[in-house]
């Protein structure tokens, strides 16, 4: 296994992790921002108010993006399995 192959594998792994986590994190970020604005406007300073909507938003995002996430992960797994032949000592 060459150093270039290890770097390529690590880069692709980080890229896959970021791509798979991005939709869920973006949904959570947007909901958190909306709730923060709502709290600032209404002067409601309840710290636990944002937890349930964020959880619901992440679950909705997971339902929406799950087919794409599975397809992306399957393609990534096939790519990694394809690289096994070139990972000789």
Residue pairs with C-beta under 8 A, 6 or more apart in sequence:
1 87
1 88
1 89
5 83
5 86
5 87
9 80
9 83
12 76
12 79
12 80
16 72
16 73
16 76
19 72
20 69
20 72
20 73
23 61
23 64
23 65
23 69
24 58
24 61
24 62
24 65
26 61
27 57
27 58
27 60
27 61
28 54
28 57
28 58
28 61
30 57
31 50
31 53
31 54
31 57
32 50
32 54
35 49
35 50
35 53
35 54
36 50
38 44
39 45
39 46
39 49
39 50
